[in-house]
């Protein structure tokens, strides 16, 4: 399949006309024309967030709470319910019945599934017209105002910018903006792809992304 390559000036023009395309690039159908696989994407996204959990939550059960070694009163003859420890979960100051313990939330996810989700997401973005390819996207100095004016002029207010390598000046210009994120192809992940309204990727970044998933 072919993808249109836009220049910054042409991004401002209404889409749909042949004149708004600066060029075209041939890409692999196996990467950019996949069916939308919602169950796979859901599994990959939930696995991604599960792996980000610290898993350090810790509560004390009856054996962790200090004290409670002596039987509070005799077994029979008091008229009260039998008790063997003051640290029972039934007692005030006792432990938690099903106390949370530190654990790992990491789930196994093979490379084929991860790459399949990336291809599925990108293919759907292309079908929706939310995946834009530009020849290059650089800045001359690390200044937030410059990139804000530039993106507003292009009509991009919620955008993920993907380059072949992470460019320091571009990253520094956008790091204070919640609605802009700059990543290299190696840093690209499924969550970032679905988080933003538009994805702006350079030609060199597109080729590297394609080679990574083929």
Backbone as CSV, one residue per row, in Angstrom:
resi,resn,N_x,N_y,N_z,CA_x,CA_y,CA_z,C_x,C_y,C_z
1,UNK,0.830,-1.187,0.000,0.000,0.000,0.000,0.874,1.250,0.000
2,UNK,0.247,2.391,-0.309,0.961,3.662,-0.350,0.413,4.606,0.711
3,UNK,1.308,5.369,1.315,0.923,6.411,2.257,1.363,7.757,1.711
4,UNK,0.551,8.770,1.953,0.887,10.114,1.500,1.936,10.731,2.411
5,UNK,2.850,11.480,1.818,3.843,12.246,2.572,3.446,13.711,2.483
6,UNK,3.253,14.336,3.631,2.840,15.729,3.673,4.027,16.620,4.015
7,UNK,3.993,17.826,3.501,4.898,18.861,3.992,4.111,19.680,5.010
8,UNK,4.786,20.472,5.810,4.088,21.218,6.863,3.075,22.188,6.285
9,UNK,3.418,22.810,5.168,2.488,23.747,4.549,1.237,23.059,4.048
10,UNK,1.374,21.849,3.541,0.238,21.132,2.985,-0.657,20.545,4.055
11,UNK,-0.142,20.385,5.272,-0.981,19.872,6.352,-2.118,20.829,6.683
12,UNK,-1.929,22.122,6.365,-2.948,23.114,6.669,-4.095,23.080,5.668
13,UNK,-3.870,22.480,4.494,-4.880,22.441,3.455,-5.904,21.362,3.762
14,UNK,-7.147,21.510,3.274,-8.138,20.455,3.495,-7.725,19.156,2.838
15,UNK,-7.908,18.054,3.546,-7.477,16.760,3.031,-8.427,16.270,1.946
16,UNK,-7.937,15.355,1.135,-8.784,14.738,0.127,-8.381,15.069,-1.286
17,UNK,-7.659,16.143,-1.482,-7.247,16.536,-2.826,-5.838,16.042,-3.096
18,UNK,-5.570,15.752,-4.352,-4.257,15.244,-4.721,-3.187,16.306,-4.525
19,UNK,-3.603,17.580,-4.581,-2.633,18.669,-4.471,-2.075,18.827,-3.067
20,UNK,-2.740,18.188,-2.069,-2.259,18.351,-0.693,-1.232,17.286,-0.316
21,UNK,-0.745,16.539,-1.302,0.233,15.488,-1.058,1.566,15.875,-1.679
22,UNK,2.616,15.876,-0.849,3.948,16.233,-1.345,4.641,15.047,-1.992
23,UNK,4.189,13.848,-1.702,4.789,12.643,-2.254,4.100,11.419,-1.688
24,UNK,4.550,10.253,-2.112,3.968,9.012,-1.613,5.082,8.031,-1.286
25,UNK,4.793,7.147,-0.344,5.768,6.150,0.072,5.082,4.785,0.117
26,UNK,5.736,3.790,-0.432,5.189,2.430,-0.454,5.589,1.717,0.837
27,UNK,4.601,1.156,1.518,4.850,0.456,2.781,4.236,-0.938,2.708
28,UNK,4.631,-1.788,3.632,4.201,-3.187,3.621,2.780,-3.332,4.159
29,UNK,1.945,-4.065,3.414,0.581,-4.330,3.869,0.565,-5.130,5.166
30,UNK,1.557,-5.974,5.357,1.584,-6.828,6.546,1.774,-6.033,7.831
31,UNK,2.198,-4.776,7.695,2.388,-3.916,8.863,1.302,-2.851,8.952
32,UNK,0.943,-2.237,7.827,0.087,-1.055,7.838,-1.323,-1.300,7.296
33,UNK,-1.669,-2.536,7.004,-3.022,-2.829,6.505,-3.615,-4.034,7.234
34,UNK,-3.376,-4.114,8.517,-3.889,-5.225,9.322,-5.320,-4.929,9.778
35,UNK,-6.076,-5.988,10.025,-7.421,-5.833,10.572,-7.335,-5.354,12.025
36,UNK,-8.404,-4.694,12.459,-8.442,-4.198,13.834,-8.773,-5.350,14.774
37,UNK,-7.825,-5.711,15.609,-7.974,-6.840,16.532,-8.153,-6.296,17.951
38,UNK,-9.393,-6.007,18.298,-9.662,-5.372,19.598,-9.297,-6.257,20.792
39,UNK,-9.621,-7.557,20.784,-9.225,-8.394,21.937,-7.714,-8.433,22.156
40,UNK,-6.951,-8.492,21.071,-5.494,-8.509,21.200,-4.981,-7.190,21.763
41,UNK,-5.517,-6.085,21.249,-5.090,-4.766,21.730,-5.426,-4.611,23.212
42,UNK,-6.614,-5.055,23.602,-7.008,-4.977,25.014,-6.048,-5.774,25.892
43,UNK,-5.689,-6.958,25.447,-4.778,-7.800,26.229,-3.406,-7.150,26.363
44,UNK,-2.917,-6.571,25.283,-1.594,-5.936,25.315,-1.608,-4.693,26.201
45,UNK,-2.664,-3.886,26.098,-2.748,-2.654,26.894,-2.850,-2.981,28.386
46,UNK,-3.701,-3.928,28.745,-3.846,-4.276,30.162,-2.564,-4.903,30.707
47,UNK,-1.885,-5.682,29.881,-0.600,-6.253,30.301,0.434,-5.162,30.510
48,UNK,0.410,-4.156,29.647,1.341,-3.027,29.748,1.142,-2.293,31.075
49,UNK,-0.107,-1.992,31.410,-0.377,-1.267,32.654,-0.128,-2.148,33.879
50,UNK,-0.403,-3.439,33.758,-0.149,-4.342,34.885,1.338,-4.385,35.210
51,UNK,2.168,-4.386,34.177,3.610,-4.416,34.392,4.151,-3.150,35.019
52,UNK,3.377,-2.055,34.917,3.816,-0.784,35.493,3.498,-0.678,36.985
53,UNK,2.713,-1.615,37.513,2.363,-1.573,38.932,3.565,-1.972,39.782
54,UNK,3.739,-1.285,40.892,4.893,-1.556,41.752,4.723,-2.860,42.529
55,UNK,3.479,-3.174,42.906,3.231,-4.415,43.642,3.817,-4.425,45.038
56,UNK,3.972,-3.260,45.659,4.593,-3.181,46.988,3.573,-3.046,48.122
57,UNK,2.295,-3.155,47.817,1.273,-3.028,48.850,1.428,-4.143,49.883
58,UNK,1.348,-3.769,51.155,1.559,-4.750,52.232,0.658,-4.428,53.409
59,UNK,-0.147,-5.410,53.819,-0.956,-5.297,55.022,-0.543,-6.396,55.998
60,UNK,-0.854,-6.189,57.273,-0.466,-7.159,58.298,-1.604,-8.128,58.590
61,UNK,-1.301,-9.405,58.514,-2.275,-10.402,58.963,-2.053,-10.671,60.451
62,UNK,-2.759,-11.621,61.012,-2.703,-11.829,62.462,-1.314,-12.262,62.938
63,UNK,-0.524,-12.861,62.054,0.818,-13.281,62.459,1.835,-12.147,62.349
64,UNK,1.488,-11.093,61.597,2.407,-9.964,61.440,2.237,-8.905,62.522
65,UNK,1.041,-8.826,63.121,0.780,-7.795,64.123,1.518,-8.136,65.415
66,UNK,2.141,-7.115,65.994,2.924,-7.318,67.218,2.004,-7.682,68.384
67,UNK,2.445,-8.632,69.188,1.696,-9.015,70.382,0.688,-10.127,70.091
68,UNK,-0.205,-10.344,71.069,-1.270,-11.330,70.894,-0.854,-12.757,71.163
69,UNK,0.277,-12.953,71.801,0.749,-14.320,72.022,-0.012,-15.055,73.108
70,UNK,-0.485,-14.328,74.107,-1.168,-14.974,75.238,-2.665,-15.081,74.967
71,UNK,-3.253,-16.156,75.436,-4.705,-16.316,75.312,-5.373,-15.288,76.219
72,UNK,-6.308,-14.467,75.707,-6.846,-13.354,76.505,-7.649,-13.793,77.734
73,UNK,-8.333,-14.908,77.670,-9.060,-15.451,78.826,-9.261,-16.945,78.601
74,UNK,-9.724,-17.615,79.660,-9.804,-19.070,79.575,-10.838,-19.503,78.535
75,UNK,-10.696,-20.760,78.113,-11.512,-21.268,77.016,-12.995,-21.338,77.380
76,UNK,-13.298,-21.786,78.589,-14.692,-22.041,78.929,-15.065,-21.343,80.237
77,UNK,-16.344,-21.136,80.396,-16.858,-20.657,81.665,-17.055,-19.162,81.758
78,UNK,-16.673,-18.390,80.747,-16.829,-16.929,80.833,-18.113,-16.450,80.184
79,UNK,-18.729,-17.297,79.357,-19.919,-16.873,78.632,-19.606,-16.118,77.350
80,UNK,-18.349,-15.846,77.132,-17.949,-15.121,75.920,-17.509,-16.099,74.837
81,UNK,-17.428,-15.590,73.610,-16.942,-16.428,72.512,-15.484,-16.769,72.765
82,UNK,-15.114,-17.994,72.422,-13.739,-18.422,72.656,-12.778,-17.577,71.814
83,UNK,-11.621,-17.306,72.373,-10.601,-16.499,71.687,-9.230,-17.004,72.073
84,UNK,-8.331,-17.044,71.102,-6.981,-17.526,71.371,-5.935,-16.445,71.251
85,UNK,-6.321,-15.277,70.699,-5.352,-14.200,70.510,-6.078,-12.872,70.400
86,UNK,-5.448,-11.834,70.917,-6.030,-10.491,70.792,-5.745,-9.882,69.422
87,UNK,-5.016,-10.595,68.593,-4.693,-10.077,67.256,-5.515,-10.763,66.163
88,UNK,-6.586,-11.439,66.589,-7.506,-12.029,65.620,-8.121,-10.920,64.759
89,UNK,-8.408,-11.159,63.497,-9.052,-10.139,62.654,-10.403,-9.683,63.189
90,UNK,-11.001,-10.467,64.096,-12.288,-10.070,64.664,-12.133,-9.007,65.742
91,UNK,-10.937,-8.828,66.223,-10.700,-7.918,67.332,-10.168,-6.577,66.835
92,UNK,-10.491,-5.547,67.614,-9.902,-4.233,67.362,-8.401,-4.308,67.615
93,UNK,-7.609,-3.812,66.681,-6.164,-3.913,66.804,-5.607,-5.207,66.251
94,UNK,-6.494,-6.036,65.693,-6.036,-7.298,65.130,-5.562,-7.143,63.692
95,UNK,-5.158,-8.257,63.105,-4.676,-8.230,61.734,-5.806,-8.193,60.719
96,UNK,-5.432,-8.083,59.458,-6.397,-8.078,58.356,-6.665,-9.527,57.944
97,UNK,-7.928,-9.827,57.642,-8.303,-11.210,57.326,-7.566,-11.729,56.094
98,UNK,-7.727,-11.044,54.981,-7.025,-11.426,53.755,-6.045,-10.304,53.405
99,UNK,-4.957,-10.264,54.134,-4.004,-9.158,54.009,-3.302,-9.183,52.654
100,UNK,-3.219,-8.009,52.038,-2.504,-7.887,50.763,-1.008,-8.063,50.994
101,UNK,-0.379,-8.795,50.115,1.053,-9.059,50.221,1.765,-8.565,48.963
102,UNK,3.039,-8.204,49.072,3.785,-7.792,47.873,3.774,-8.896,46.818
103,UNK,3.567,-8.482,45.567,3.509,-9.458,44.487,3.864,-8.775,43.171
104,UNK,4.183,-9.571,42.201,4.473,-9.063,40.864,3.229,-9.205,39.993
105,UNK,2.879,-8.124,39.292,1.726,-8.140,38.399,2.130,-8.368,36.942
106,UNK,3.394,-8.641,36.713,3.887,-8.821,35.344,3.256,-10.065,34.725
107,UNK,2.750,-9.892,33.503,2.182,-11.011,32.759,3.061,-11.306,31.550
108,UNK,3.047,-12.533,31.125,3.844,-12.921,29.965,3.148,-12.449,28.687
109,UNK,3.908,-11.842,27.814,3.386,-11.387,26.528,4.474,-11.611,25.487
110,UNK,4.204,-12.471,24.518,5.256,-12.755,23.552,5.366,-11.648,22.503
111,UNK,6.471,-11.644,21.802,6.786,-10.581,20.851,5.785,-10.530,19.695
112,UNK,5.323,-11.684,19.262,4.386,-11.731,18.138,3.082,-11.012,18.474
113,UNK,2.595,-11.194,19.689,1.363,-10.524,20.110,1.577,-9.024,20.237
114,UNK,2.713,-8.626,20.806,3.009,-7.202,20.981,3.114,-6.502,19.629
115,UNK,3.852,-7.101,18.702,3.992,-6.518,17.370,2.658,-6.517,16.628
116,UNK,1.856,-7.565,16.836,0.543,-7.616,16.202,-0.362,-6.493,16.664
117,UNK,-0.299,-6.158,17.949,-1.105,-5.057,18.477,-0.643,-3.724,17.900
118,UNK,0.671,-3.517,17.803,1.190,-2.285,17.211,0.708,-2.131,15.770
119,UNK,0.811,-3.197,14.991,0.373,-3.151,13.590,-1.122,-2.869,13.495
120,UNK,-1.904,-3.503,14.355,-3.350,-3.322,14.333,-3.740,-1.888,14.668
121,UNK,-3.083,-1.303,15.662,-3.390,0.075,16.058,-3.012,1.049,14.955
122,UNK,-1.805,0.910,14.409,-1.348,1.819,13.354,-2.237,1.699,12.118
123,UNK,-2.625,0.493,11.760,-3.491,0.293,10.593,-4.832,0.994,10.779
124,UNK,-5.377,0.923,11.988,-6.650,1.592,12.259,-6.485,3.110,12.242
125,UNK,-5.371,3.610,12.751,-5.110,5.053,12.702,-5.029,5.538,11.258
126,UNK,-4.417,4.746,10.391,-4.326,5.109,8.971,-5.718,5.159,8.353
127,UNK,-6.556,4.179,8.648,-7.919,4.156,8.102,-8.738,5.346,8.578
128,UNK,-8.455,5.834,9.781,-9.188,6.977,10.329,-8.567,8.316,9.950
129,UNK,-7.468,8.292,9.218,-6.811,9.533,8.818,-6.092,10.232,9.952
130,UNK,-5.665,9.479,10.952,-5.006,10.061,12.127,-3.509,9.778,12.151
131,UNK,-2.997,9.167,11.109,-1.576,8.807,11.020,-0.968,9.605,9.870
132,UNK,-0.167,10.615,10.203,0.372,11.540,9.209,1.872,11.338,9.049
133,UNK,2.314,11.260,7.808,3.734,11.080,7.498,4.277,12.382,6.933
134,UNK,5.375,12.872,7.502,6.029,14.084,7.008,7.480,13.755,6.665
135,UNK,8.049,14.561,5.789,9.425,14.307,5.374,10.374,14.423,6.559
136,UNK,10.201,15.484,7.339,11.003,15.669,8.555,10.298,16.647,9.472
137,UNK,10.651,16.619,10.753,10.063,17.544,11.719,11.136,17.859,12.756
138,UNK,11.777,18.995,12.593,12.876,19.388,13.477,12.666,20.815,13.960
139,UNK,13.393,21.186,14.988,13.391,22.561,15.490,14.830,23.045,15.575
140,UNK,15.008,24.357,15.454,16.359,24.917,15.477,16.832,25.237,16.884
141,UNK,15.872,25.405,17.808,16.248,25.714,19.191,15.207,25.110,20.131
142,UNK,15.582,24.769,21.344,14.641,24.172,22.296,13.767,25.227,22.972
143,UNK,12.676,25.604,22.313,11.798,26.645,22.845,10.339,26.198,22.697
144,UNK,9.632,26.141,23.817,8.268,25.628,23.812,7.338,26.482,22.969
145,UNK,7.470,27.804,23.047,6.594,28.694,22.293,6.680,28.432,20.798
146,UNK,7.852,28.128,20.312,8.028,27.875,18.877,7.227,26.659,18.424
147,UNK,7.311,25.577,19.187,6.605,24.363,18.762,5.100,24.490,18.974
148,UNK,4.673,25.259,19.980,3.247,25.502,20.184,2.666,26.249,18.990
149,UNK,3.321,27.340,18.594,2.851,28.108,17.436,2.846,27.255,16.175
150,UNK,3.850,26.444,16.034,3.985,25.606,14.839,2.874,24.562,14.764
151,UNK,2.581,23.919,15.891,1.543,22.888,15.895,0.146,23.491,15.787
152,UNK,-0.077,24.642,16.419,-1.367,25.313,16.280,-1.620,25.710,14.830
153,UNK,-0.574,26.151,14.176,-0.689,26.543,12.772,-1.069,25.352,11.901
154,UNK,-0.603,24.164,12.286,-0.912,22.947,11.538,-2.231,22.315,11.974
155,UNK,-2.856,22.887,13.006,-4.106,22.330,13.495,-3.933,21.061,14.303
156,UNK,-2.764,20.878,14.898,-2.475,19.686,15.700,-2.432,20.078,17.172
157,UNK,-3.444,19.662,17.931,-3.526,20.064,19.335,-3.442,18.878,20.291
158,UNK,-3.402,17.685,19.780,-3.257,16.493,20.628,-2.490,15.468,19.809
159,UNK,-1.165,15.564,19.839,-0.364,14.866,18.833,0.824,14.135,19.447
160,UNK,1.105,12.976,18.880,2.299,12.202,19.203,3.263,12.349,18.036
161,UNK,4.466,12.845,18.315,5.480,13.043,17.282,6.511,11.927,17.400
162,UNK,6.717,11.211,16.305,7.631,10.063,16.305,8.743,10.320,15.299
163,UNK,9.980,10.217,15.764,11.143,10.404,14.900,12.026,9.157,14.948
164,UNK,12.945,9.079,13.999,13.826,7.908,13.950,14.666,7.807,15.216
165,UNK,15.251,8.923,15.615,16.015,9.000,16.862,15.455,10.151,17.689
166,UNK,15.578,10.046,18.991,15.074,11.106,19.856,15.951,12.341,19.704
167,UNK,15.348,13.428,19.232,16.072,14.679,19.036,15.916,15.544,20.282
168,UNK,17.027,15.899,20.880,17.009,16.608,22.161,16.260,17.934,22.086
169,UNK,16.507,18.714,21.047,15.865,20.034,20.945,14.353,19.903,20.818
170,UNK,13.916,18.948,20.036,12.474,18.733,19.862,11.847,18.225,21.155
171,UNK,12.532,17.304,21.821,12.006,16.765,23.078,11.931,17.835,24.159
172,UNK,12.971,18.668,24.263,12.979,19.741,25.255,11.885,20.764,24.970
173,UNK,11.593,20.999,23.706,10.564,21.973,23.339,9.172,21.510,23.754
174,UNK,8.945,20.198,23.764,7.593,19.680,23.982,7.381,19.041,25.345
175,UNK,8.406,18.937,26.169,8.261,18.147,27.401,7.319,18.785,28.417
176,UNK,7.070,20.096,28.348,6.160,20.754,29.282,4.715,20.757,28.791
177,UNK,4.459,20.209,27.620,3.125,20.235,27.030,2.435,18.887,27.248
178,UNK,1.270,18.921,27.893,0.540,17.679,28.147,-0.052,17.096,26.868
179,UNK,-0.297,17.941,25.896,-0.981,17.494,24.678,-0.009,17.149,23.547
180,UNK,1.277,17.150,23.845,2.290,16.774,22.854,3.259,15.793,23.509
181,UNK,3.622,14.769,22.767,4.617,13.815,23.245,5.570,13.497,22.110
182,UNK,6.855,13.482,22.414,7.882,13.189,21.411,8.562,11.879,21.790
183,UNK,8.575,10.941,20.849,9.202,9.644,21.074,10.042,9.259,19.865
184,UNK,11.044,8.440,20.115,11.743,7.801,19.003,11.004,6.503,18.662
185,UNK,11.313,5.920,17.529,10.659,4.676,17.122,10.908,3.574,18.148
186,UNK,12.091,3.546,18.716,12.423,2.514,19.705,11.608,2.659,20.990
187,UNK,11.110,3.861,21.270,10.330,4.103,22.486,8.829,3.935,22.266
188,UNK,8.418,3.761,21.030,6.997,3.719,20.697,6.322,2.500,21.322
189,UNK,5.144,2.720,21.900,4.410,1.642,22.554,2.919,1.782,22.240
190,UNK,2.132,0.728,22.435,0.701,0.781,22.096,-0.077,1.848,22.858
191,UNK,0.260,2.073,24.120,-0.470,3.054,24.924,-0.305,4.456,24.350
192,UNK,0.911,4.828,23.971,1.149,6.150,23.395,0.408,6.319,22.075
193,UNK,0.310,5.257,21.288,-0.362,5.342,19.987,-1.854,5.632,20.133
194,UNK,-2.501,5.068,21.149,-3.940,5.282,21.305,-4.255,6.477,22.200
195,UNK,-3.243,7.051,22.817,-3.458,8.139,23.776,-3.704,9.475,23.091
196,UNK,-3.198,9.646,21.873,-3.255,10.944,21.204,-4.148,10.890,19.970
197,UNK,-4.711,12.050,19.639,-5.636,12.138,18.513,-4.930,11.915,17.181
198,UNK,-3.736,12.472,17.017,-2.988,12.336,15.772,-1.575,11.822,16.069
199,UNK,-1.040,11.085,15.111,0.344,10.617,15.176,1.084,11.209,13.988
200,UNK,2.152,11.941,14.269,2.970,12.567,13.231,4.320,11.859,13.214
201,UNK,4.641,11.202,12.116,5.872,10.418,12.037,6.679,10.839,10.817
202,UNK,7.985,10.873,10.962,8.853,11.230,9.842,9.049,10.019,8.930
203,UNK,9.493,10.290,7.700,9.711,9.208,6.736,10.764,8.230,7.248
204,UNK,11.856,8.767,7.787,12.911,7.889,8.309,12.405,7.070,9.491
205,UNK,11.572,7.689,10.328,10.983,6.959,11.446,10.027,5.879,10.979
206,UNK,9.280,6.174,9.914,8.348,5.191,9.362,9.086,3.964,8.836
207,UNK,10.189,4.196,8.139,10.970,3.083,7.606,11.551,2.221,8.728
208,UNK,12.012,2.865,9.785,12.562,2.112,10.907,11.469,1.323,11.617
209,UNK,10.301,1.941,11.762,9.164,1.267,12.390,8.732,0.057,11.564
210,UNK,8.704,0.225,10.251,8.331,-0.877,9.362,9.329,-2.030,9.462
211,UNK,10.615,-1.695,9.471,11.637,-2.729,9.583,11.595,-3.452,10.911
212,UNK,11.171,-2.760,11.946,11.082,-3.366,13.277,9.971,-4.414,13.345
213,UNK,8.899,-4.218,12.569,7.732,-5.087,12.682,7.608,-6.104,11.557
214,UNK,8.401,-5.998,10.530,8.303,-6.948,9.410,8.899,-8.307,9.791
